[in-house]
Amino acid sequence: MIIFGTSAYLYRLAILMLTCRHCGNSAAHTVTKYVTKFTLFFVPLFPISTTFATQCTFCGMEQDVLKEWAEQSKTQAAGAPEGEAYGWVQG
């Protein structure tokens, strides 16, 4: 008997201060990478699909984003001085 299936994994890439398209509030948005992997005997072997999304922490609205935008947001958040990537530094 062969046991196979899929497992879902999510990775938080960044947290950014953005204006939500749904509610209009300036709030933190999480940039998330969703990966679905094929499993054999409960061991994840290879990714089947990968999607990227951002979610408003105020209203919960989630929307898909392009991979390039998500990766750029990740590097922007990592490269900015502390607090600046999240909009905490006023200048």
C-alpha contacts under 8 A as a table, 3 or more apart, distances in Angstrom:
res1	aa1	res2	aa2	distance
2	I	40	L	7.65
2	I	41	F	7.16
3	I	40	L	5.96
3	I	41	F	5.06
3	I	42	F	7.51
4	F	38	F	7.46
4	F	39	T	5.44
4	F	40	L	4.42
4	F	41	F	5.85
4	F	42	F	7.00
5	G	38	F	5.91
5	G	39	T	5.17
5	G	40	L	6.68
5	G	42	F	7.68
6	T	36	T	6.50
6	T	37	K	5.42
6	T	38	F	4.56
6	T	39	T	5.26
6	T	44	P	7.74
7	S	36	T	5.67
7	S	37	K	5.34
7	S	38	F	6.63
7	S	39	T	6.75
7	S	44	P	7.18
8	A	34	Y	7.11
8	A	35	V	5.82
8	A	36	T	4.51
8	A	37	K	6.42
9	Y	34	Y	5.86
9	Y	35	V	5.16
9	Y	36	T	6.29
9	Y	37	K	7.84
10	L	32	T	6.64
10	L	33	K	5.57
10	L	34	Y	4.56
10	L	35	V	6.22
11	Y	32	T	5.62
11	Y	33	K	5.09
11	Y	34	Y	6.58
12	R	15	I	7.95
12	R	30	T	6.86
12	R	31	V	6.01
12	R	32	T	4.54
12	R	33	K	6.40
13	L	30	T	7.56
13	L	31	V	5.45
13	L	32	T	5.56
13	L	33	K	6.84
13	L	70	A	7.60
13	L	71	E	7.96
13	L	73	S	8.00
13	L	74	K	5.58
14	A	30	T	5.91
14	A	31	V	5.17
14	A	32	T	7.37
14	A	73	S	6.75
14	A	74	K	5.32
14	A	77	A	6.30
15	I	28	A	6.31
15	I	29	H	5.52
15	I	30	T	4.50
15	I	31	V	6.11
15	I	77	A	7.46
15	I	86	Y	6.77
16	L	28	A	5.41
16	L	29	H	5.24
16	L	30	T	6.51
16	L	31	V	7.68
16	L	73	S	7.88
16	L	77	A	7.31
16	L	85	A	6.32
16	L	86	Y	5.01
16	L	87	G	7.54
17	M	26	S	6.66
17	M	27	A	5.48
17	M	28	A	4.42
17	M	29	H	6.06
17	M	85	A	7.57
17	M	86	Y	5.15
17	M	87	G	5.72
18	L	26	S	5.55
18	L	27	A	5.83
18	L	28	A	6.25
18	L	29	H	6.40
19	T	24	G	5.89
19	T	25	N	5.52
19	T	26	S	4.20
19	T	27	A	6.27
20	C	23	C	5.69
20	C	24	G	4.86
20	C	25	N	5.59
20	C	26	S	6.33
20	C	27	A	7.06
20	C	56	C	6.41
21	R	24	G	5.62
22	H	59	C	7.95
22	H	61	M	6.86
23	C	59	C	6.67
25	N	58	F	7.55
27	A	56	C	6.69
27	A	57	T	6.52
27	A	58	F	6.23
28	A	56	C	6.33
28	A	57	T	5.75
28	A	58	F	7.59
28	A	86	Y	7.43
29	H	54	T	6.13
29	H	55	Q	5.22
29	H	56	C	4.58
29	H	57	T	5.77
30	T	54	T	5.42
30	T	55	Q	5.35
30	T	56	C	6.85
30	T	57	T	7.40
31	V	52	F	7.28
31	V	53	A	5.84
31	V	54	T	4.45
31	V	55	Q	6.78
31	V	70	A	6.59
31	V	73	S	7.82
32	T	52	F	5.72
32	T	53	A	5.35
32	T	54	T	6.10
32	T	70	A	7.96
33	K	50	T	7.04
33	K	51	T	5.90
33	K	52	F	4.56
33	K	53	A	6.59
34	Y	50	T	5.60
34	Y	51	T	5.19
34	Y	52	F	6.09
34	Y	53	A	7.91
35	V	47	P	6.51
35	V	48	I	7.53
35	V	49	S	5.84
35	V	50	T	4.52
35	V	51	T	6.65
36	T	47	P	5.69
36	T	48	I	5.53
36	T	49	S	5.28
36	T	50	T	6.49
37	K	44	P	5.87
37	K	45	L	6.66
37	K	46	F	5.38
37	K	47	P	4.10
37	K	48	I	5.25
37	K	49	S	7.22
38	F	44	P	5.75
38	F	45	L	5.75
38	F	46	F	5.66
38	F	47	P	6.23
38	F	48	I	6.25
39	T	42	F	5.33
39	T	43	V	5.05
39	T	44	P	4.24
39	T	45	L	5.59
39	T	46	F	7.68
40	L	43	V	5.32
40	L	44	P	6.66
40	L	45	L	7.04
47	P	50	T	7.28
51	T	64	D	7.41
51	T	67	K	7.51
52	F	64	D	5.80
52	F	65	V	5.55
52	F	66	L	6.56
52	F	67	K	6.17
52	F	70	A	6.69
53	A	62	E	6.60
53	A	63	Q	5.45
53	A	64	D	4.15
53	A	65	V	5.13
53	A	70	A	7.81
54	T	62	E	5.64
54	T	63	Q	5.63
54	T	64	D	6.47
54	T	65	V	6.82
55	Q	60	G	5.98
55	Q	61	M	5.61
55	Q	62	E	4.22
55	Q	63	Q	6.58
56	C	59	C	5.87
56	C	60	G	4.97
56	C	61	M	5.50
56	C	62	E	6.55
57	T	60	G	5.43
65	V	69	W	6.69
65	V	70	A	6.81
66	L	69	W	5.31
66	L	70	A	6.38
67	K	70	A	5.13
67	K	71	E	6.14
68	E	71	E	5.22
68	E	72	Q	6.04
69	W	72	Q	5.08
69	W	73	S	6.10
70	A	73	S	5.09
70	A	74	K	6.24
71	E	74	K	5.01
71	E	75	T	6.36
72	Q	75	T	5.26
72	Q	76	Q	6.01
73	S	76	Q	4.97
73	S	77	A	6.03
74	K	77	A	5.29
74	K	78	A	6.17
75	T	78	A	5.02
75	T	79	G	5.85
76	Q	79	G	5.24
76	Q	80	A	6.05
76	Q	85	A	6.93
77	A	80	A	5.61
77	A	85	A	4.86
77	A	86	Y	7.57
78	A	85	A	7.78
80	A	83	G	7.82
80	A	84	E	5.95
80	A	85	A	5.55
81	P	84	E	5.58
81	P	85	A	7.14
82	E	85	A	7.00
83	G	86	Y	5.38
83	G	87	G	6.39
83	G	88	W	5.01
83	G	89	V	5.84
84	E	87	G	5.10
84	E	88	W	5.64
84	E	89	V	5.05
85	A	88	W	7.64
87	G	90	Q	7.35
